Amino acid sequence: MRYPEFLYEDKTIGFVAPSFGCATEPYISCFKSACKEFEMLSYKLDLGPNVYEAKGIGISNTPQACAKELTDMYISKDNDGLISCGGGELMCEILPYVDFERIKNAKPKWYLGYSDNTNFTFLHTVLNDVATIYGSNVGAFGIKPWHKSVQDLYRVLYGAGVETSDGIKTFQVKGYERWEKESLRCEENPLAPINDTEESVIQCFIGDKPCDSKIGVKFTGRLIGGCMDCLVNLTGTKFDKVGEFLERYKDDGFIWFLESCDLNVFSIRRAMWQMDNAGWFRYVKGFIIGRPLVMGQNIMGLNQYDAVTGIIGKYHVPVVMDIDIGHIAPSIPIICGSMGTVCVKDEKYSVTMQLC
């Protein structure tokens, strides 16, 4: 696995919009606020041509223009790493026009984004063996004050981890105490902080059987995953090289981190079924599942937990659910491609990531 250089002060951050751009409120104000914050931290800025665009369908511009921006900005020597402007709906349509070969041969850079950005954070790791960061898009850096989750994310971008005696950089993030049920951000209040009012309670299973999160579990494997909405869409396409990736790293085993946006509980179950039957979960050591956007939904007796464990319970591995990943703030940063250790004890969890 290849790990990019970290974004220390005086580096240049590039901003790209391969999915939505910052064309409407509250995204414009959040982006401009984030830019000021990065400049105060002594960074230089390199804005891609689609940052403020809204010409496309479900993305900032045409698929060709979005792909060109992503390719050009990644291989450019004018910036040292890329942060996505936002998620969206149809980033998948840019993939045939992205020059993955040129990107693979370029100097590795960190790419940060989540949701629709799974189309690159996941594929760049699987196709090119380059680690990426699955975490909040640029707008999170514009909200004041920074939530602990944003501080954790910046710590990863900046490279403020711990170096072990054998020279391996290590980062650890821990679950947050509360989560946001209703956001206060809107056009009139674009920089509103995270409204974390709900107590965080994780659910822990071994296979499909609940286990005591006070006693806890611990498991290790290479971290891979993203937004299920996007992952299931990639399954079986020409971009699906997951099988080859799994074979390259099979001795490590895998921890799948998954979350969902538009999927209801039946869609989540269908997505898990499809990824499972595509062979994606072989060599699995465990799963960490973020709170779905349909948190608490129950349809015809199916809830968010059975939707997952009913498919992957047969692997008899730890499944930790309702953790801080994805579309319900706050969200921990995950280094996709790193070696992860998940520890659950006393109803709390931590994710340790080693760059090896």
C-alpha positions in Angstrom: 0.0 0.0 0.0 1.3 3.4 -0.9 0.8 6.4 1.5 1.0 10.0 0.3 3.0 12.7 2.0 1.1 14.6 4.7 -0.2 18.1 4.2 2.1 20.1 6.5 1.9 23.9 6.7 3.0 25.8 3.6 1.7 22.9 1.4 -0.9 23.6 -1.2 -4.4 22.1 -0.9 -6.3 21.5 -4.2 -10.1 21.6 -4.2 -12.0 19.5 -6.7 -15.7 18.9 -7.5 -16.0 15.5 -9.2 -19.5 15.3 -7.6 -21.4 18.5 -6.4 -19.6 21.8 -6.4 -20.1 24.7 -3.9 -22.7 26.5 -6.0 -25.5 27.1 -3.5 -25.9 28.0 0.2 -24.9 26.8 2.7 -22.1 25.2 0.7 -20.7 28.5 -0.7 -20.3 30.1 2.7 -18.9 26.9 4.2 -16.3 26.6 1.4 -15.2 30.2 1.6 -15.0 29.9 5.4 -12.9 26.7 5.1 -10.6 28.4 2.6 -10.0 31.3 5.1 -9.3 28.7 7.8 -6.7 26.9 5.7 -5.0 30.2 4.8 -4.8 31.1 8.5 -3.1 27.7 9.0 -0.5 28.8 6.4 -1.7 26.7 3.5 -1.8 27.8 -0.2 -5.0 27.0 -2.2 -5.5 25.6 -5.7 -9.1 25.7 -6.8 -10.2 23.4 -9.6 -12.3 24.8 -12.5 -15.6 23.2 -11.3 -15.5 24.3 -7.6 -18.4 26.8 -8.1 -20.1 25.1 -11.0 -23.6 23.6 -11.2 -23.9 22.7 -14.9 -24.1 18.9 -14.5 -26.8 16.4 -13.6 -26.1 15.3 -10.1 -22.5 16.6 -10.4 -20.9 19.9 -10.8 -20.3 19.8 -14.6 -20.4 17.3 -17.5 -18.9 13.8 -16.7 -16.1 14.6 -19.1 -15.3 18.0 -17.5 -15.4 16.5 -14.0 -13.1 13.6 -15.0 -10.7 16.0 -16.6 -10.6 18.2 -13.5 -10.0 15.2 -11.2 -7.2 13.8 -13.4 -5.5 17.1 -14.1 -5.6 18.2 -10.5 -4.3 14.9 -9.2 -1.3 14.8 -11.5 -0.6 18.5 -11.2 2.5 19.7 -9.4 0.6 22.8 -8.3 -1.0 21.2 -5.3 0.1 18.6 -2.7 -3.3 16.9 -1.9 -7.0 17.1 -2.8 -10.1 17.7 -0.8 -13.6 17.3 -2.4 -16.1 20.1 -2.4 -19.0 17.8 -1.8 -21.0 14.6 -2.3 -23.7 14.3 -4.9 -25.5 11.8 -7.0 -23.8 10.7 -10.2 -20.1 10.8 -9.8 -20.1 7.2 -11.2 -20.7 8.7 -14.6 -17.3 10.4 -14.7 -15.4 7.1 -14.2 -15.1 6.1 -17.8 -13.3 9.4 -18.5 -11.0 9.4 -15.5 -7.4 8.5 -16.5 -6.7 6.1 -13.8 -3.4 5.0 -15.5 -2.0 8.5 -15.4 -3.2 8.9 -11.8 -1.6 5.6 -10.8 1.7 6.7 -12.3 1.6 10.1 -10.6 3.1 10.9 -7.2 0.6 9.7 -4.6 -1.5 12.4 -3.0 -4.1 12.3 -0.3 -7.7 12.5 -1.5 -10.3 13.4 1.1 -14.1 13.0 0.6 -17.0 10.8 1.4 -20.5 9.8 0.2 -20.4 10.0 -3.7 -16.6 10.4 -3.5 -16.5 6.7 -2.7 -16.3 6.4 -6.5 -12.7 7.6 -6.1 -11.7 6.9 -2.5 -12.5 3.3 -2.9 -11.4 2.8 -6.5 -8.1 4.6 -6.1 -7.2 2.3 -3.2 -8.4 -0.9 -5.0 -7.1 -0.1 -8.5 -3.9 1.8 -7.6 -2.9 0.6 -4.1 -2.9 4.2 -2.8 -4.5 5.0 0.5 -7.3 7.6 0.7 -9.2 9.3 3.5 -12.9 8.7 3.9 -14.1 11.7 5.9 -16.0 14.9 5.7 -15.8 17.1 2.6 -14.4 20.6 2.7 -17.5 22.3 4.1 -16.8 20.7 7.6 -13.7 22.8 7.9 -15.8 26.0 7.5 -18.1 25.4 10.4 -17.2 27.2 13.6 -16.1 26.1 16.0 -14.4 22.9 14.7 -16.0 19.8 16.2 -13.7 17.1 17.7 -14.3 15.1 14.5 -12.9 17.9 12.3 -9.9 18.2 14.6 -9.4 14.4 14.2 -9.7 14.7 10.4 -7.2 17.6 10.3 -4.8 15.6 12.5 -4.8 12.8 9.9 -4.3 15.3 7.0 -1.5 17.0 8.9 0.1 13.7 9.8 -0.1 14.2 13.5 0.0 10.5 14.4 2.4 8.5 16.5 5.4 6.9 15.0 6.2 3.4 16.5 9.7 2.1 17.2 9.7 0.4 13.8 8.9 3.7 12.0 5.2 3.0 11.3 2.9 6.0 11.5 -0.2 5.3 13.6 -3.4 7.2 14.1 -6.1 6.4 16.6 -9.6 7.9 16.6 -12.3 7.2 19.2 -16.1 7.4 19.0 -17.8 10.6 20.0 -20.3 10.9 22.9 -23.2 12.3 20.9 -24.6 12.5 17.4 -26.7 14.9 15.4 -30.3 14.0 14.8 -31.4 17.4 13.3 -28.9 19.7 11.6 -29.1 23.5 12.3 -27.2 24.3 9.1 -29.3 26.1 6.5 -29.0 29.0 4.0 -29.6 31.6 6.8 -27.1 29.8 9.2 -24.5 28.2 7.0 -21.8 27.9 9.6 -23.9 26.4 12.4 -22.0 23.9 14.5 -22.9 20.2 14.7 -26.1 19.8 16.8 -25.0 16.7 18.6 -27.9 16.1 21.0 -28.3 12.3 20.9 -26.3 9.9 23.1 -24.1 7.5 21.1 -24.9 3.9 21.7 -23.1 1.2 19.6 -24.5 -2.2 18.8 -22.1 -5.1 18.7 -22.6 -8.6 17.2 -20.6 -11.7 16.6 -22.1 -12.9 13.4 -25.8 -12.3 13.8 -25.8 -12.8 17.6 -25.6 -9.7 19.9 -22.6 -9.5 22.1 -21.9 -7.5 25.2 -20.2 -4.2 24.2 -19.0 -3.9 27.9 -16.9 -7.0 27.6 -16.0 -6.0 24.0 -14.2 -7.4 21.0 -10.9 -6.6 19.2 -10.1 -7.4 15.6 -7.5 -6.4 13.0 -7.5 -6.2 9.2 -6.9 -3.9 6.2 -9.6 -1.2 6.1 -11.7 -0.9 2.9 -15.1 0.4 2.2 -17.3 3.5 1.8 -20.9 4.4 1.0 -22.9 1.4 0.2 -25.0 3.3 -2.3 -21.9 3.7 -4.5 -20.2 0.4 -3.7 -23.2 -1.7 -4.8 -23.4 0.4 -8.0 -19.8 -0.5 -8.8 -20.3 -4.2 -8.2 -19.9 -6.3 -11.3 -18.8 -3.3 -13.5 -15.5 -3.1 -15.4 -14.2 -1.1 -12.4 -14.8 -4.0 -10.0 -11.3 -5.2 -9.4 -12.1 -6.0 -5.7 -11.3 -9.7 -6.2 -7.7 -8.9 -7.3 -7.3 -6.4 -4.5 -8.4 -9.0 -1.9 -6.0 -11.6 -3.2 -3.1 -9.1 -3.0 -3.7 -8.4 0.7 -5.4 -11.6 1.8 -2.8 -12.4 4.4 -3.9 -9.2 6.2 -7.6 -9.9 6.2 -10.1 -7.1 5.8 -12.3 -4.8 7.9 -15.1 -3.4 5.8 -16.3 0.0 6.9 -19.8 0.7 5.4 -22.5 3.4 5.7 -25.5 4.4 3.6 -27.3 7.5 2.4 -30.4 7.0 0.3 -30.9 3.2 1.0 -33.9 2.1 3.1 -33.5 -1.0 5.2 -34.5 -3.4 2.4 -32.1 -1.6 0.0 -29.3 -2.0 2.6 -30.0 -5.8 2.8 -30.0 -6.1 -1.0 -26.7 -4.2 -1.2 -25.1 -6.5 1.4 -26.5 -9.5 -0.5 -25.0 -8.3 -3.8 -21.6 -7.4 -2.4 -21.5 -10.8 -0.6 -22.4 -12.7 -3.7 -19.8 -10.8 -5.7 -17.2 -12.4 -3.3 -16.2 -9.1 -1.7 -16.4 -10.4 1.9 -13.9 -13.3 1.6 -11.0 -13.0 4.1 -13.2 -10.7 6.2 -12.1 -10.1 9.8 -14.9 -7.8 10.8 -17.3 -5.0 9.9 -17.8 -1.5 11.2 -21.1 0.0 10.1 -22.1 3.7 10.4 -25.5 5.0 11.4 -27.6 4.9 8.3 -29.5 8.0 7.2 -32.7 6.0 7.9 -31.6 5.6 11.5 -34.4 3.7 13.4 -36.4 2.7 10.3 -38.4 -0.5 10.5 -40.2 -1.8 7.5 -42.3 -5.0 7.7 -40.3 -6.1 10.7 -36.8 -5.4 9.2 -34.6 -3.0 11.0 -31.1 -1.6 10.2 -29.4 -4.3 12.2 -31.1 -7.4 10.7 -30.6 -5.9 7.3 -26.9 -6.3 7.8 -26.5 -9.3 10.1 -29.0 -11.3 8.2 -26.6 -11.5 5.3 -23.1 -11.5 6.9 -23.9 -13.3 10.1 -22.6 -16.5 8.4 -19.0 -15.2 8.6 -19.2 -15.3 12.4 -17.0 -12.2 12.7 -17.5 -9.0 14.8 -20.0 -6.5 13.5 -20.0 -3.1 15.2 -22.9 -0.9 14.2 -24.1 2.7 14.7 -20.5 4.0 14.8 -19.5 7.5 13.7 -19.1 7.0 9.9 -21.0 8.7 7.1 -24.0 10.9 6.6 -25.1 11.5 10.2 -22.6 13.8 11.9 -20.1 13.5 13.5 -17.9 11.2 11.5 -14.5 9.7 12.3 -11.8 9.8 9.5 -11.0 6.4 8.1 -7.7 5.9 6.1 -8.9 3.5 3.4 -6.2 1.0 2.7 -4.5 1.2 6.1 -4.1 -1.6 8.6 -6.9 -1.1 11.2 -7.5 -2.4 14.7 -11.0 -2.0 16.1 -11.4 -2.2 19.8 -14.7 -2.3 21.6 -14.8 -2.2 25.4 -17.0 -0.7 28.1 -19.5 0.4 25.4 -16.9 2.5 23.7 -14.9 2.0 20.5 -11.6 3.1 18.9 -10.1 2.6 15.5 -6.3 2.4 15.2 -4.8 2.8 11.8 -1.3 1.9 10.9 0.3 3.0 7.6 1.9 -0.3 6.7 
